[in-house]
Amino acid sequence: MTSAWVRLCGFLLACAAANESMAGSVLLPADVAVTLTATPSSNLNAGQRITMVISVTNNGPDPVDRVVLLSSAIYNELDTTTASADCAGNLVLAVVDLGSSFYYMYTWSAATAATPIAPGESRGCTLNIDYTAMAPPIFPVTFGFPNWLSDQNPSNNTATATLLGAAASPAAPVPTLSAWGAALLATTIALAARALFSLVGSDRAHRSG
């Protein structure tokens, strides 16, 4: 696996415009499956380091020589200035200018004409990046095919990892009694109630006497 590099796409909106102009123009002769994991992905706090692992697998039947994945938009939820990567192929950080604002987007070129992916082969890209205080409680990150690329099975061309801030992470489960513990508790309550009733009855008998 070759070392990846991360660079800034200085031509801003031209990156996105190029993708739009080539919509649907490449059909891969195989089924390429995309997966994405993030660790950690819950109970996240600002400044915490996240490791994302993106992978592509050629399920065949033929080799593929043009596999590109795009990330979903990143505004300020992740700190791109802290990012480091180790990927098969090139990982590029693009800036998309919206006029009054902008966002970042990663592009991973996993296969080219010089480095095709054979049937049964998988390739990976590891991206390390810091979580920020600007991230919403629930922040999904997606990597998938651009709109100009398709293959024999579009259902697995995109993968998502959901990042949960500390406020959005599931609470620890409340301990519950086992069946034996519940039975013991019920017996204890019944005995206590019987003793109480017995005490009250004795007190009434004593007063009437």
CORLINTA-V263500 format. One line per field, one symbol per residue. ss: DSSP state (H for helix, E for strand, - for the rest). phi: phi as a letter, one per 40 degrees, with the letter a starting at -180 (. if undefined). psi: psi as a letter, one per 30 degrees, with the letter a starting at -180 (. if undefined). A space follows every 10 residues. Layout:
# CORLINTA-V263500
ss = ???
phi = ???
psi = ???
This chain:
# CORLINTA-V263500
ss = -------EE- ---HHHHHHH H----EE--E EEEEEEEEE- ---E----EE EEEEEEEEEE E--E--EEEE E--E---EEE EEEEEEE--E EEEEEEE--- -EEEEEEEEE E-----E--- -EEEEEEEEE E------EEE EEEEE---EE ---HHH-EEE EEEEE----- --------HH HHHHHHHHHH HHHHHHHHHH HHHHHHHH-
phi = .cccbbbccc cfcdcccccc cbdgcbbcca cbcbbabbbc bbfcbdgccb bbbbbbbccg cbcbbabbbb cccbcbcbcc cccbabbchb bbcbbbcbgc aaabacbbcc abccbcbcdg cbbbabbbac cbccccdbbc bbbaccccba acaccbcbbb bbcbcdcccd ccccdbccdc cccccccccc cccccccccc ccccccccc
psi = klkllklkjf gcfeeeeeee fgkgfkjkhl jjkklklkkl flhklkfkkk jkjklkkjgl fllkgijkkk llkjdgfkjf ffklljljak kkjlkjkgdf alllkkkjjf klefilklkf kkklkkkklk klffklejjk kkklklffkl afiffgfkkk kkkkleffkk lkkkklklee eeeeeeeeee eeeeeeeeee eeeeeeef.
